[in-house]
Amino acid sequence: MQSGKPSCFSVRPSLDCDVAVIGGGVAGIAAATRLAETGLRVTMIEKRPFLGGRASSFVDAVTGQVCDVCQHVTLGCCTEFESLLTRLGCRSDLRYLDDIVMQDAAGRRATLRSSALPVPFHLAPSLMRVPWLSWTDRISAAQLVRRLRSQAADADAVSDLDFLAWARRNGATDVVLRGMLEPIIVSACNAGLDDVSAHYGLTVLDRALTQTRDGYRVGIFTKPLGMLFTGPVQAAIERCGGSVWLRRTVAGIERIRSDGYRVALRTGTPVTARALVVAVPWDALPRLIPEEALTVHIRRAARCLRPAAIVSTHHWFDGHLDCPEALALIGRTVHWVFNKSVTFGMDSHGGTYVTTVTSAADDLGGASAGDVLSLARADIAAAASDRVLPPLRHERVFVERKATFIPVPGVDALRPPSRTALPDIAIAGEWTDTGWPSTMESAARSGLAAAAQILTALA
């Protein structure tokens, strides 16, 4: 990264920094590091002890282990997020799985793996070997792949349809819907097939399955996300003369003159800056930025975007558990089981650490913690080779009630661009208008768009 600062970006002596970035999630990280690379002096403010936002970590008080609140993954088609990791110097902490293992309710397994056939036929051999698909189902799946390629790029043609309606209109069988498409769409969009816009469902399938040979691969992180982001981001920003403030909550923002803002904190000295990037959830934004910065689009997003929950569980077992590193479960409560002992290279003979993820989990989010953990243990047992769990040492559950927005038909009309009514305030977040569902890829793209907006305003 550059250490010098272009003269057109020189900070006024009475201001603390050029740009204050509020929110240390992936969107804020992408914006802050891009701005710092240009020579601007950046101050990042985050209320948590780790950077990463919802893609972050906590320290479990019982085990002392640093754990992710929820297991996050990326896909091979998420190019801007991977580029962000490369710029931060932590790309080596991301590992892609070439084999994606799935298991149905009867315990039968299938593996999604790329073959030597040219794109978009590279996954056909593994799809043809899925044991719960009949020949009728396989023909249906092949026809859907052919049609999605032609319709994924035409958002207007499917803008009013949900994905379930589009798939049934195009001949999808119930087994293909529930046994192949639902695991992909629900995991990527955090919503059921009848809630997801056909445009977003087709976009996910096209980018992951048919555009490139590696788009389907699931990327997992070999260290906790808080450790993945916090140190590298702090180093990158401080190397360029900026700073990262953790455990600081923003109380409010006010304009102090024609070319500056004061960011008040609940504790500590306020920060003054020439420009702002505000990377917070859509419902928190109107209460934070100055009234004159609000647009009709931002108000509409805060009022109309619908949230969906994600439930994650964490289990520590005494003894070895023979379970794949990542396993997609079909027809069960839990959608994914992750053997973190394998991912982190832990000695599983001293115990096994397993997490689960259930997306689109609004109904499950209302259950008691004990009931959720019991359901998760049953699904972990189904994922284990011998169907028997070692003695349980410790477990806990997290419910993120506003994990993502739901990409319903017509949702693009609710997603605002990065620009506000004031050119020197930009917004960022996976919920802004990026063309992607609510993912880390969308967050990275929104942060880059916000940085571009601020660079234009300051230059």
Secondary structure in CASP SS format (residue, H / E / C, confidence):
PFRMAT SS
TARGET T0000
AUTHOR 0000-0000-0000
METHOD secondary structure of the structure
MODEL  1
M C 1.00
Q C 1.00
S C 1.00
G C 1.00
K C 1.00
P C 1.00
S H 1.00
C H 1.00
F H 1.00
S C 1.00
V C 1.00
R C 1.00
P C 1.00
S C 1.00
L C 1.00
D C 1.00
C E 1.00
D E 1.00
V E 1.00
A E 1.00
V E 1.00
I E 1.00
G C 1.00
G C 1.00
G E 1.00
V H 1.00
A H 1.00
G H 1.00
I H 1.00
A H 1.00
A H 1.00
A H 1.00
T H 1.00
R H 1.00
L H 1.00
A H 1.00
E H 1.00
T C 1.00
G C 1.00
L C 1.00
R C 1.00
V E 1.00
T E 1.00
M E 1.00
I E 1.00
E C 1.00
K C 1.00
R C 1.00
P C 1.00
F C 1.00
L C 1.00
G E 1.00
G C 1.00
R C 1.00
A C 1.00
S C 1.00
S E 1.00
F E 1.00
V E 1.00
D C 1.00
A C 1.00
V C 1.00
T C 1.00
G C 1.00
Q C 1.00
V E 1.00
C E 1.00
D E 1.00
V C 1.00
C C 1.00
Q C 1.00
H C 1.00
V C 1.00
T E 1.00
L E 1.00
G C 1.00
C C 1.00
C C 1.00
T H 1.00
E H 1.00
F H 1.00
E H 1.00
S H 1.00
L H 1.00
L H 1.00
T H 1.00
R H 1.00
L H 1.00
G C 1.00
C C 1.00
R H 1.00
S H 1.00
D H 1.00
L E 1.00
R E 1.00
Y E 1.00
L E 1.00
D C 1.00
D C 1.00
I E 1.00
V E 1.00
M E 1.00
Q E 1.00
D C 1.00
A C 1.00
A C 1.00
G C 1.00
R C 1.00
R E 1.00
A E 1.00
T E 1.00
L E 1.00
R C 1.00
S C 1.00
S C 1.00
A C 1.00
L C 1.00
P C 1.00
V C 1.00
P C 1.00
F C 1.00
H C 1.00
L C 1.00
A H 1.00
P H 1.00
S H 1.00
L H 1.00
M H 1.00
R C 1.00
V C 1.00
P C 1.00
W C 1.00
L C 1.00
S C 1.00
W H 1.00
T H 1.00
D H 1.00
R H 1.00
I H 1.00
S H 1.00
A H 1.00
A H 1.00
Q H 1.00
L H 1.00
V H 1.00
R H 1.00
R H 1.00
L H 1.00
R H 1.00
S H 1.00
Q H 1.00
A C 1.00
A C 1.00
D C 1.00
A H 1.00
D H 1.00
A H 1.00
V H 1.00
S C 1.00
D C 1.00
L C 1.00
D E 1.00
F H 1.00
L H 1.00
A H 1.00
W H 1.00
A H 1.00
R H 1.00
R H 1.00
N C 1.00
G C 1.00
A C 1.00
T C 1.00
D H 1.00
V H 1.00
V H 1.00
L H 1.00
R H 1.00
G H 1.00
M H 1.00
L H 1.00
E H 1.00
P H 1.00
I H 1.00
I H 1.00
V H 1.00
S H 1.00
A H 1.00
C H 1.00
N C 1.00
A C 1.00
G C 1.00
L C 1.00
D C 1.00
D C 1.00
V C 1.00
S E 1.00
A H 1.00
H H 1.00
Y H 1.00
G H 1.00
L H 1.00
T H 1.00
V H 1.00
L H 1.00
D H 1.00
R H 1.00
A H 1.00
L H 1.00
T H 1.00
Q C 1.00
T C 1.00
R C 1.00
D C 1.00
G C 1.00
Y C 1.00
R C 1.00
V E 1.00
G E 1.00
I E 1.00
F E 1.00
T C 1.00
K C 1.00
P C 1.00
L H 1.00
G H 1.00
M H 1.00
L H 1.00
F H 1.00
T H 1.00
G H 1.00
P H 1.00
V H 1.00
Q H 1.00
A H 1.00
A H 1.00
I H 1.00
E H 1.00
R H 1.00
C C 1.00
G C 1.00
G C 1.00
S E 1.00
V E 1.00
W E 1.00
L C 1.00
R C 1.00
R C 1.00
T C 1.00
V E 1.00
A E 1.00
G E 1.00
I E 1.00
E E 1.00
R E 1.00
I E 1.00
R E 1.00
S C 1.00
D C 1.00
G E 1.00
Y E 1.00
R E 1.00
V E 1.00
A E 1.00
L E 1.00
R C 1.00
T C 1.00
G C 1.00
T C 1.00
P C 1.00
V E 1.00
T E 1.00
A E 1.00
R E 1.00
A E 1.00
L E 1.00
V E 1.00
V E 1.00
A C 1.00
V C 1.00
P C 1.00
W C 1.00
D C 1.00
A C 1.00
L H 1.00
P H 1.00
R H 1.00
L H 1.00
I C 1.00
P C 1.00
E H 1.00
E H 1.00
A H 1.00
L C 1.00
T C 1.00
V H 1.00
H H 1.00
I H 1.00
R H 1.00
R H 1.00
A H 1.00
A H 1.00
R H 1.00
C H 1.00
L C 1.00
R C 1.00
P E 1.00
A E 1.00
A E 1.00
I E 1.00
V E 1.00
S E 1.00
T E 1.00
H E 1.00
H E 1.00
W E 1.00
F E 1.00
D C 1.00
G C 1.00
H C 1.00
L C 1.00
D C 1.00
C C 1.00
P C 1.00
E C 1.00
A E 1.00
L E 1.00
A E 1.00
L E 1.00
I C 1.00
G C 1.00
R C 1.00
T C 1.00
V C 1.00
H C 1.00
W E 1.00
V E 1.00
F E 1.00
N E 1.00
K H 1.00
S H 1.00
V H 1.00
T H 1.00
F C 1.00
G C 1.00
M C 1.00
D C 1.00
S H 1.00
H H 1.00
G H 1.00
G C 1.00
T E 1.00
Y E 1.00
V E 1.00
T E 1.00
T E 1.00
V E 1.00
T E 1.00
S C 1.00
A C 1.00
A C 1.00
D H 1.00
D H 1.00
L H 1.00
G H 1.00
G C 1.00
A C 1.00
S C 1.00
A H 1.00
G H 1.00
D H 1.00
V H 1.00
L H 1.00
S H 1.00
L H 1.00
A H 1.00
R H 1.00
A H 1.00
D H 1.00
I H 1.00
A H 1.00
A H 1.00
A H 1.00
A C 1.00
S C 1.00
D C 1.00
R C 1.00
V C 1.00
L C 1.00
P C 1.00
P C 1.00
L E 1.00
R E 1.00
H E 1.00
E E 1.00
R E 1.00
V E 1.00
F E 1.00
V E 1.00
E E 1.00
R E 1.00
K E 1.00
A E 1.00
T E 1.00
F E 1.00
I C 1.00
P C 1.00
V C 1.00
P C 1.00
G C 1.00
V H 1.00
D H 1.00
A H 1.00
L H 1.00
R C 1.00
P C 1.00
P C 1.00
S C 1.00
R E 1.00
T C 1.00
A C 1.00
L C 1.00
P C 1.00
D C 1.00
I E 1.00
A E 1.00
I E 1.00
A C 1.00
G C 1.00
E C 1.00
W C 1.00
T C 1.00
D C 1.00
T C 1.00
G C 1.00
W C 1.00
P C 1.00
S C 1.00
T C 1.00
M H 1.00
E H 1.00
S H 1.00
A H 1.00
A H 1.00
R H 1.00
S H 1.00
G H 1.00
L H 1.00
A H 1.00
A H 1.00
A H 1.00
A H 1.00
Q H 1.00
I H 1.00
L H 1.00
T H 1.00
A H 1.00
L H 1.00
A C 1.00
END
